[in-house]
Amino acid sequence: MEPENLTVRVLMDIREEMRGMRGDLSGLREDVNGLREDVNGLHEEQLRTNERLAVVETALVDIGGQLRFLGRASGVARVARRRHDERLDDLERRVTDLERQR
C-alpha cells in the first residue's frame, strides 16, 4: 500500500528512522554496560594492586629501620674496636717494656 499523501509518507519515514535509532540506542546501551564492567574490573584490579603495594611498603619501612639500626650498631662497634685496639697497643707496649727490664 503506497501512501499518496506526502505528509503520511514523511511521517512513515520518520517512524522508520526512529525504529532504527532505537536499535542503535540499544546497541549503545550494551556497549556502555560492557565498558562499565571493564571499569569495575580495573577498579578491582587496582584495589588488589594497592593491597600488594601496601605489603611492599611495610616491608621497605621495616628494612629501612633495620638498616638504620645496623648503621648505628656498626658505628658503636667501630668505636669499641678503636678502644680495644688502643688498650691492646698499650698492653703490648707494657709487655715489651717489662721484657726489656729483665
C-alpha positions in Angstrom: 0.0 0.0 0.0 1.7 3.1 -1.3 0.7 6.3 0.6 -0.2 9.1 -1.7 -0.3 11.8 0.8 3.2 13.5 1.2 2.6 14.1 4.9 1.8 10.4 5.5 5.0 9.4 3.6 7.1 11.8 5.6 5.6 10.5 8.9 6.2 6.9 7.9 9.8 7.7 7.0 10.3 9.4 10.4 8.8 6.3 12.1 11.2 4.0 10.3 14.2 6.2 11.2 13.0 6.2 14.9 12.9 2.4 14.9 16.4 2.4 13.5 17.5 4.8 16.2 16.0 2.6 18.9 18.1 -0.3 17.7 21.2 1.9 17.6 20.4 3.1 21.1 20.0 -0.5 22.4 23.5 -1.3 20.9 25.0 1.8 22.6 23.5 0.7 26.0 25.1 -2.7 25.6 28.4 -1.0 24.8 28.1 1.3 27.8 27.3 -1.7 30.1 30.3 -3.5 28.8 32.5 -0.5 29.5 31.1 -0.3 33.0 32.1 -3.9 33.6 35.6 -3.2 32.2 35.9 -0.2 34.5 34.7 -2.2 37.5 37.2 -4.9 36.7 40.0 -2.4 36.5 38.9 -0.9 39.8 39.1 -4.3 41.5 42.5 -4.9 40.0 43.7 -1.5 41.3 42.5 -2.4 44.8 44.4 -5.7 44.7 47.5 -3.9 43.4 47.2 -1.3 46.2 47.0 -4.1 48.8 50.1 -5.7 47.4 51.9 -2.3 47.4 50.9 -1.8 51.0 52.7 -5.1 51.9 55.8 -4.0 49.9 55.7 -0.6 51.6 55.6 -2.1 55.0 58.5 -4.4 54.2 60.6 -1.5 52.9 59.9 0.6 56.0 60.9 -2.4 58.1 64.1 -2.9 56.1 64.8 0.8 56.4 64.5 0.6 60.2 66.8 -2.4 60.3 69.4 -0.6 58.1 69.3 2.4 60.4 69.9 0.1 63.4 72.7 -1.7 61.6 74.3 1.6 60.8 74.2 2.7 64.4 75.4 -0.7 65.6 78.4 -0.7 63.2 79.3 2.8 64.5 79.2 1.6 68.1 81.3 -1.5 67.1 83.8 0.7 65.3 84.3 2.9 68.4 84.5 -0.1 70.6 87.1 -1.7 68.3 89.2 1.5 68.3 89.1 1.5 72.2 90.1 -2.2 72.2 92.9 -1.6 69.7 94.2 1.3 71.9 94.1 -0.9 75.0 95.8 -3.7 73.2 98.5 -1.4 71.9 99.0 -0.1 75.4 99.3 -3.7 76.8 101.7 -4.7 74.1 103.9 -1.7 75.0 103.8 -2.5 78.7 104.7 -6.2 78.0 107.6 -5.1 75.7 108.8 -2.7 78.4 108.6 -5.5 81.1 110.5 -7.8 78.8 113.3 -5.2 78.3 113.7 -4.7 82.0 114.6 -8.3 82.6 
